Amino acid sequence: MRLTPSQLRADVYRLIDQVITTGEPLEIDRNGTIVRLVPPSASSWLDRLPRREGVVVGDPEDLVHNDWSEGWTPDPL
């Protein structure tokens, strides 16, 4: 969406909220020069998880080489 500075000034808070919610950049045209209002790049929900120290006690590589076949049964469909 492209606006003039006057259009931006008339409704700046709503337009900023729109950029945040939609992720669509807003372009402001001032005398032929374009200025963009762009939201920050979205981070993954995994990046926002709190770090939990000590959840895996021991060497995580031991989990890779563990034999899980003893407790596994096929799904009876």
Secondary structure, 3 states (H helix, E strand, C coil): CEECHHHHHHCHHHHHHHHHHHCCCEEEEECCEEEEECCCCCCCCCCCCCCCCCCCCCCCHHHHCCCCCCCCCCCCC
